[in-house]
């Protein structure tokens, strides 16, 4: 692994970048990121997200939004091919966040594209922040 990166369990080893279908446009693209299944409030840092996602290509912006029990990172890539590669390789990956196992949710587009968080156990009341 790379020092300072979230621990990924069973991350696939893909040789290079996959080629996108011909004719697909390039240009800026957004990805939204959250960690599902932790069952506790957690805190993302823009530095951690930047360090993780810049492996796929240049980033324009990294922002963090609070959404109920979770925080959502929104990453803007300079090139949509890089964003697509990152999303395809990271979405659904198991990770360890502050010693707790979780699953990365990485979707194209703004945070509204993320599904509602799935709590680890039932019985968590949804209280407004």
ROSETOR-175287 format. One record per atom (N, C-alpha, C): residue in three letters; y, x, z. Coordinates in steps of 0.02 Angstrom, whole numbers, padded with zeros to 5 digits, always signed. Atoms other than C-alpha are relative to their C-alpha. Layout:
N
ALAYXZ
...
***
This chain:
129
UNK-00060+00041+00000
UNK+00000+00000+00000
UNK+00062+00042+00000
UNK-00064-00034+00001
UNK+00182+00044-00008
UNK+00031-00008+00069
UNK-00029+00006-00067
UNK+00266+00084+00159
UNK+00056-00051+00002
UNK-00053+00049-00007
UNK+00377-00057+00221
UNK-00013-00065-00036
UNK+00015+00062+00036
UNK+00293-00189+00112
UNK-00041-00046+00045
UNK+00045+00045-00036
UNK+00214-00347+00183
UNK-00072+00018-00019
UNK+00069-00016+00015
UNK+00027-00320+00197
UNK-00030-00055-00044
UNK+00033+00047+00044
UNK-00064-00403+00053
UNK-00075+00011+00006
UNK+00073-00006-00004
UNK-00249-00440+00070
UNK-00028-00021-00067
UNK+00033+00017+00062
UNK-00350-00436-00090
UNK+00048-00006-00059
UNK-00047+00004+00056
UNK-00202-00408-00206
UNK-00033+00025-00063
UNK+00033-00022+00062
UNK-00264-00399-00385
UNK+00034+00062-00028
UNK-00027-00059+00032
UNK-00242-00235-00475
UNK+00003-00014-00075
UNK-00008+00016+00071
UNK-00172-00277-00645
UNK+00029+00061-00035
UNK-00024-00058+00037
UNK-00148-00141-00773
UNK+00063-00017-00038
UNK-00063+00010+00035
UNK+00034-00141-00823
UNK+00023-00072+00000
UNK-00027+00068+00005
UNK+00135-00295-00867
UNK-00037-00037-00055
UNK+00030+00042+00052
UNK+00051-00436-00961
UNK+00053-00017-00051
UNK-00047+00019+00051
UNK+00133-00476-01125
UNK+00010-00075-00001
UNK-00014+00071+00004
UNK+00219-00644-01135
UNK-00009-00023-00072
UNK+00007+00028+00067
UNK+00194-00760-01282
UNK+00062+00016-00042
UNK-00056-00015+00044
UNK+00302-00717-01432
UNK+00049-00059-00001
UNK-00051+00052+00006
UNK+00465-00812-01443
UNK+00025-00026+00067
UNK-00025+00023-00066
UNK+00485-00839-01255
UNK+00065+00037+00015
UNK-00066-00030-00009
UNK+00666-00809-01207
UNK+00001+00048+00059
UNK-00012-00044-00056
UNK+00722-00668-01097
UNK+00067-00019+00030
UNK-00063+00015-00033
UNK+00870-00671-00980
UNK-00014-00013+00074
UNK+00008+00008-00072
UNK+00900-00706-00795
UNK-00048-00057+00017
UNK+00046+00051-00023
UNK+00772-00807-00698
UNK-00003+00001+00076
UNK+00006+00007-00073
UNK+00756-00872-00519
UNK-00072-00008+00021
UNK+00063+00014-00034
UNK+00604-00865-00406
UNK+00018-00021+00071
UNK-00008+00020-00070
UNK+00593-00954-00238
UNK-00064+00019+00037
UNK+00056-00028-00037
UNK+00481-00880-00103
UNK+00000-00027+00071
UNK+00008+00020-00070
UNK+00414-00944+00064
UNK-00069+00024+00022
UNK+00066-00017-00028
UNK+00269-00901+00180
UNK-00027-00065+00032
UNK+00030+00062-00025
UNK+00156-01052+00212
UNK-00057+00014+00048
UNK+00059-00003-00043
UNK+00028-01082+00348
UNK+00009+00038+00065
UNK-00009-00039-00062
UNK+00107-00982+00490
UNK+00002-00045+00062
UNK-00005+00045-00057
UNK+00141-01132+00602
UNK+00054+00017+00050
UNK-00055-00019-00044
UNK+00290-01046+00682
UNK+00061+00015-00043
UNK-00061-00020+00036
UNK+00470-01014+00634
UNK-00002+00075-00012
UNK-00001-00071+00015
UNK+00490-00847+00549
UNK+00066+00017-00033
UNK-00064-00021+00029
UNK+00633-00745+00480
UNK-00013+00050-00055
UNK+00003-00046+00057
UNK+00638-00667+00308
UNK+00062+00044+00001
UNK-00060-00040+00009
UNK+00755-00524+00272
UNK+00010+00014-00074
UNK-00012-00013+00071
UNK+00840-00497+00106
UNK-00022+00071-00019
UNK+00022-00069+00014
UNK+00799-00310+00120
UNK-00076+00001-00015
UNK+00073+00003+00011
UNK+00611-00349+00134
UNK-00015-00031-00068
UNK+00012+00033+00064
UNK+00619-00468-00014
UNK+00019+00045-00058
UNK-00023-00045+00053
UNK+00719-00346-00119
UNK-00051+00057-00011
UNK+00048-00055+00004
UNK+00597-00205-00079
UNK-00065-00022-00034
UNK+00062+00026+00028
UNK+00447-00314-00124
UNK+00007-00016-00074
UNK-00004+00027+00067
UNK+00511-00394-00284
UNK+00030+00048-00052
UNK-00029-00046+00049
UNK+00607-00249-00363
UNK-00053+00042-00035
UNK+00054-00035+00035
UNK+00438-00173-00407
UNK-00013-00028-00069
UNK+00012+00031+00064
UNK+00432-00297-00551
UNK+00058+00007-00048
UNK-00058-00009+00044
UNK+00606-00263-00618
UNK+00065-00008+00037
UNK-00066+00003-00032
UNK+00794-00262-00584
UNK+00015-00070+00026
UNK-00019+00062-00032
UNK+00858-00396-00466
UNK+00076-00008-00004
UNK-00072+00014+00000
UNK+01028-00480-00481
UNK+00023-00018+00070
UNK-00018+00021-00068
UNK+01034-00566-00311
UNK-00063-00017+00039
UNK+00052+00022-00046
UNK+00925-00599-00159
UNK+00037-00039+00055
UNK-00031+00042-00051
UNK+00973-00743-00043
UNK-00053-00033+00043
UNK+00046+00033-00047
UNK+00892-00824+00109
UNK+00031-00067+00020
UNK-00022+00067-00021
UNK+00904-01011+00148
UNK-00048-00025+00054
UNK+00042+00030-00051
UNK+00840-01099+00304
UNK-00017-00071-00022
UNK+00024+00066+00021
UNK+00734-01252+00264
UNK-00049-00025+00052
UNK+00044+00025-00053
UNK+00666-01336+00420
UNK-00031+00057+00039
UNK+00037-00051-00039
UNK+00532-01228+00502
UNK-00007+00066-00038
UNK+00009-00063+00037
UNK+00535-01097+00365
UNK+00065+00022-00032
UNK-00055-00027+00039
UNK+00655-00986+00275
UNK-00025+00011-00071
UNK+00018-00007+00071
UNK+00656-00979+00086
UNK+00044+00055-00030
UNK-00036-00051+00036
UNK+00704-00826-00014
UNK+00009-00021-00072
UNK-00012+00014+00070
UNK+00784-00850-00184
UNK+00020+00066-00033
UNK-00009-00064+00033
UNK+00772-00699-00298
UNK+00020-00013-00072
UNK-00021+00006+00070
UNK+00867-00686-00462
UNK-00017+00065-00035
UNK+00020-00058+00041
UNK+00785-00567-00586
UNK+00046+00005-00061
UNK-00040-00011+00060
UNK+00884-00490-00728
UNK-00038-00023-00062
UNK+00041+00017+00058
UNK+00738-00528-00846
UNK-00054-00050+00020
UNK+00048+00052-00018
UNK+00631-00685-00845
UNK-00073+00022-00008
UNK+00068-00026+00006
UNK+00476-00588-00901
UNK-00021+00033+00065
UNK+00015-00032-00065
UNK+00486-00484-00741
UNK-00012-00053+00054
UNK+00008+00054-00049
UNK+00508-00643-00638
UNK-00068-00035-00008
UNK+00064+00033+00014
UNK+00358-00723-00722
UNK-00059+00042+00023
UNK+00053-00045-00022
UNK+00249-00570-00690
UNK-00006+00000+00076
UNK+00000-00001-00073
UNK+00300-00565-00506
UNK-00029-00065+00028
UNK+00024+00065-00024
UNK+00269-00751-00482
UNK-00075-00006-00009
UNK+00072+00007+00016
UNK+00098-00745-00566
UNK-00042+00044+00047
UNK+00040-00046-00040
UNK+00041-00595-00463
UNK+00005-00012+00075
UNK-00009+00008-00072
UNK+00110-00646-00292
UNK-00015-00070+00026
UNK+00010+00069-00024
UNK+00092-00837-00283
UNK-00072-00009+00026
UNK+00065+00014-00029
UNK-00050-00885-00167
UNK-00033+00060+00034
UNK+00028-00060-00032
UNK-00077-00708-00101
UNK+00000-00008+00076
UNK+00002-00001-00073
UNK-00133-00694+00080
UNK+00043+00058+00023
UNK-00041-00054-00027
UNK-00013-00592+00186
UNK-00001-00006+00076
UNK-00006+00000-00072
UNK+00015-00546+00367
UNK+00074+00007+00016
UNK-00071+00002-00015
UNK+00187-00590+00435
UNK+00007+00000+00075
UNK-00005-00007-00073
UNK+00228-00529+00611
UNK-00068-00010+00034
UNK+00067+00003-00030
UNK+00042-00514+00646
UNK-00037-00065-00012
UNK+00033+00064+00012
UNK+00002-00691+00586
UNK-00017-00007-00074
UNK+00017+00008+00071
UNK-00093-00730+00426
UNK+00036-00060-00030
UNK-00033+00054+00036
UNK-00002-00836+00299
UNK-00014+00007-00074
UNK+00009+00000+00072
UNK+00005-00872+00113
UNK+00068-00001-00034
UNK-00063+00000+00037
UNK+00146-00829-00006
UNK+00003-00058-00049
UNK-00015+00051+00051
UNK+00220-00973-00104
UNK+00057+00027-00041
UNK-00050-00028+00045
UNK+00314-00904-00254
UNK+00002-00045-00061
UNK-00005+00046+00056
UNK+00378-01029-00382
UNK+00062+00015-00041
UNK-00060-00009+00041
UNK+00497-01020-00529
UNK+00051-00052+00016
UNK-00053+00049-00010
UNK+00665-01102-00505
UNK+00028+00000+00070
UNK-00033+00004-00064
UNK+00771-01155-00357
UNK-00048-00023+00055
UNK+00044+00017-00057
UNK+00701-01191-00181
UNK-00029-00070-00003
UNK+00026+00068+00004
UNK+00679-01376-00222
UNK-00068-00002-00034
UNK+00065-00002+00035
UNK+00529-01324-00328
UNK-00058+00015+00048
UNK+00053-00015-00049
UNK+00433-01268-00172
UNK-00026-00065+00029
UNK+00028+00058-00034
UNK+00314-01395-00098
UNK+00019+00003+00073
UNK-00014+00001-00071
UNK+00340-01449+00081
UNK-00047+00049+00035
UNK+00043-00046-00035
UNK+00273-01323+00206
UNK-00061-00035+00028
UNK+00062+00028-00027
UNK+00094-01350+00262
UNK-00011+00034+00067
UNK+00008-00032-00066
UNK+00084-01321+00451
UNK-00072+00020+00012
UNK+00068-00024-00017
UNK-00065-01225+00519
UNK-00037-00053+00040
UNK+00032+00052-00039
UNK-00101-01364+00644
UNK+00043-00063-00002
UNK-00039+00061+00001
UNK-00049-01545+00653
UNK+00036-00008+00066
UNK-00033+00014-00063
UNK+00067-01614+00786
UNK+00067+00033+00007
UNK-00067-00029-00003
UNK+00226-01518+00743
UNK+00050-00054-00021
UNK-00050+00050+00021
UNK+00367-01646+00747
UNK+00053+00034-00045
UNK-00051-00029+00043
UNK+00493-01619+00609
UNK+00068-00020+00027
UNK-00065+00013-00030
UNK+00658-01605+00700
UNK+00053+00034-00043
UNK-00054-00033+00038
UNK+00822-01572+00610
UNK+00027+00061+00036
UNK-00026-00062-00030
UNK+00894-01399+00639
UNK+00073-00009+00017
***
